[in-house]
Amino acid sequence: MPHNCEYRSQFGNVEDYGIRSANEIEKTILAEGPETVGAICLESITAGGGAIMPPLGYWRRVQEICREYNVLLLLDEVVMGLGRTGKWFGYQHFDVKPDIVTMAKGLASGYAAISCTVTTNEVFEMCHQKCESDEGVDLGYFRDISTFGACTAGPTAALANMQIIENERLIENSANVGAYLQESLHQLEHKHKIIGQVRGLGLFAGIELVKNRQTKEPVDETELARICADVMSQGVMIGRTNRSFHKLNNTILLAPALVATKADIDAITRAIDVALTRHKLQE
């Protein structure tokens, strides 16, 4: 299905972009045949594509489409889940109710390998009923296949990690410091014309770099790489889109730790400011 990045609208300057982009999902479902589509998988906020925020009205329309065609809505919260956006999950900002949610990395903050799939009771029961043994005996659990299913180290680390997130109020910190991050980046946007748009929520942000704000022509990927290398040479680790799209790998990606302070955000934005200033002087 087509993207939902309003900054690069495929419909021109329209007020109902979110609904139009969601309707493209309906077109895809109809083209495939609704009876052949079991589920669609989306991110609450598209991470690897450049911190793409869902446009106004998008999630409401997506949910309507899924219900109309009896398609399950699977949300990938591997990046946005576990506090990144200032709530436990990114989808909680958008009044949407997924049928299936996947999560990983943040479950144990990277200290142990673990991923998790969560479903509604309805989906659980639907699959549970199908998973009976050859003798027709209910196995009593949602049967799936997992290479490390019997390993308890990952779940133990995840439970401890989530307890720390709660006890140290790190989701609240993500919301507060995240708001400071977004504000600080918008200040950089006013200062540097190379910044086409700042996007994000909580402690997740994208800075799309362009050669011209009016035409939105993206900077070359090599140019972005040099800027990011400058930032990292100052001791600040950042990410960037990397061969995600043809000629649109032009976005800096930021995902500070949930324990980040405003001083940490100042260090990040200062390093980016210095790198962009140096880049302008070199032009």
N, C-alpha and C positions, 0 to 999 in steps of 0.2 A: 504494500500500500504506500502511497506517497507520504512525504514528511508532513509535519504540522508546525514548522518553524515560521512564525508570522513575520519575522524580520526578513525572510526570503520568500514571501508569499508568492505562490504560483497562480493566484487569482487577482493579483494587483492590489490596490489599496481599497480594501473592503472592510465593512464594519462587522460582518458576520464570519470572519475567517475561521474561527473555531468550529462552527457548525459545518461550514463547507469542507474543512479538512476531515472532520469526522465522517461526513457523508461519503468521502472517498473509500472509507472502510466498508460502508454498505455496498458500494458499487463492486468492490472486490468480492465480497461475500456472494452477491448475486451472480457475478461472473463465474465464480467457482461452483455455485449451486449451494444454497443454504443447508441442504441435507447432507452435504459433504464436509461442512465446517464444524468441528467440535469445539474449538476455542480460538481466541486470538490472544497473542502475548504482546504486551506493551510495558513500557516503564512509566511510572507516575510522572517523572521528569526524565527526559532522554539524556543520559549521561554522556556516553561515548560520542554521540552526534554533536556535542558542543553545548551541553547544559541548556537544552531546548525546553523552555517552559510551555506547558499546555495553554493554548489560547483560550480566551473567555468563551464559555459555552461548550468547550470540546468534550469534557468528561461526561457532562449531562447527556449529550447527544450520543456518545459512544455507548453509554449504559443503556439508553433507549434502543439502540440498534441491536445490542446483544440480547436484550430481552425479547425483542420482536422476532428474532430469528432463532431463538433458543440456542445461542452460542455462549459458551462459558467465557468469562473475562479473567484472564490470568495476568497478574501484575508482577513484574520482575522488580523486586525491591532490594536486590543485591547491593546496589550503591546507595540508594536513598533510605533504606530501612535502618532501624536501630538508632534513630536519633539524628541522623545527618541533617535533616531539614528543620529541626526544632520540634518535631513530633516523633513518636515511635516509628511511624511509617509515612512516606511521602504522600501516599494516596489520601491520608487523613485531612489534608489541606483542601481537597477538591470535592468533598461530598459524593464520593463514589464507593460502592460496595463490591469489591472483587469476589469472585468465586474461589479463586486459587491465588495464593501469594507465595512467591519463592524468595528466599533470603540466604545469605551466606556470610562472606567476609566480616561484617560488623557483628555477627552473632558472638564471636569470641575475640573480636578486635584483632584478628590476625594471629593470635597466640596459638591457635589450634585449628586444624582443618575441619570445617563443618559446614554443611548446608542444610536447608530445611524447606520442606513444602508444607504449607498450611492450607486447609480447605474449609469451606463451610460444612455444616453438618449434613446438608443435602448432598453435596458432592461426595463426602466421606461415605455416607450410607449407600449411595449409588454404586460406588466402587467396592465397598465392603461386601455387598450382596453378591457381587460377581466373583469374589475371591474365596470360594469355598474349595475345600480339598476334593480329591477324586471320590472320596467316600461320601461326599455331600455334607460333611460336617463343617459348620461355621468355624473358621480359624480364630475368630475373635479379634482380629486386627486388620488394619489396612495393609494388604500385602503388596509389597513392591520389591525391587531388586536393588541392593546397595552393597557395593564392594566392601565398604567398611562399616556395614550395618551393626556389627557386634562390638564395635570399638566404643567404649564409654568415655574416652578421654575428651573427645570433641564436645559432646553434650555437657560433660562436667565443667569444662572451661566456659562454655556458653552460658550456663546457669550462673556461674560465678561472675562472669562479665556483666550480665544483665543486672545482677544484684548491685554491682558497683555503679553501673549507670544510674540506677534508681537512688542508691544511698548518697551518691555525690551530686545528684541532681544535674547530670550532664546533659540531659535533653533540654532543660531550662537554660543551661549555659550555651548550648548550641543555638537556641532561639535568640538569646540576648547578644552574644558575641557575633552570631551570624548576621544579625541586623546591622551591627557595627561594620562587619566586613562588606556587606552590600553597600552601605552608605559611603564607606571609604573608597570603594571601587568606582562609584558614580562620581566622586570627586576627581578621580583620575580621568574619567571619561570626559569631564569638562575641560581638563587640562591638555589632554593629548588627542589630537584629531585622528590619529591612527586607530583609535578605539571606535569601532562602529557601534557596538552595543555591549552593555554589561547585562548578564542574565544570571538568575540563580535564586536560591532560597536557603536560608539558614547558612550552615557551613559548607555550602557547595555553590560554586560560581563559575561562570564562563566569561571570558573577555574576547570578543570577536574583533580581530584586527583587519582593517581594510586600507586600501590605498587611497580611496576617495569615499567620503561619507555620503555624497549625493548618489554616486553610481553603485556604491557598496561593493566595488571590485575588491576581492579578497587579496591579502598579501600572499606572496608565495610561501609555500611550506618551508623552504630553506630559510626564508626571512624570519618566520616564526621560530624556527629551530635556533637561530642565532640569538634572538631575544631571550628565549628560555634558557639558553646556555649561559647568557650573561647573568640572569637572575640566579641560576644555580651556582655560578662562580662566586656569588655574594653570600652563599651559605643557605639559600632558601630553595627547597625542593618543590617544584611545581610540575604539573602535567600539561599535556596539549593533545589536541586531536591529531591523530597520526594515521594517514592514509584511510580515513573513514569514508571520505567522499572525494569524487573527482574535482580537483581544484578548489575544494572547500575545507582544507585542513589548515585553518587559520585561527583557531580558538585556543586561548590559554585556559586550562582547567585547574581550579583550586578546590581542595578538599582538606582543610585543616583538621587536626585532631579534635575530638569532642572536648578535650581539656584545654583547648586554646584560650588564651587571654587576649584582651584588647592590645596588650603590648606585643603579642605574637602577630596579631593582624597588622599592627603598625610596621613591624619588621617585614612582613610579606609585601605590603603595598609600597613601602619605601624602596625595596629592591626592584619591584616592577617599575616604579617611577624612574629610578636611576637608569634601568635598562632601556626604557622607552626614550628617555632624554638622550642617552648616548646614541641610540639608533637614529634619532632625528638629526643629531650633529654629524653623523657619518653619511647622511644622504647627500 
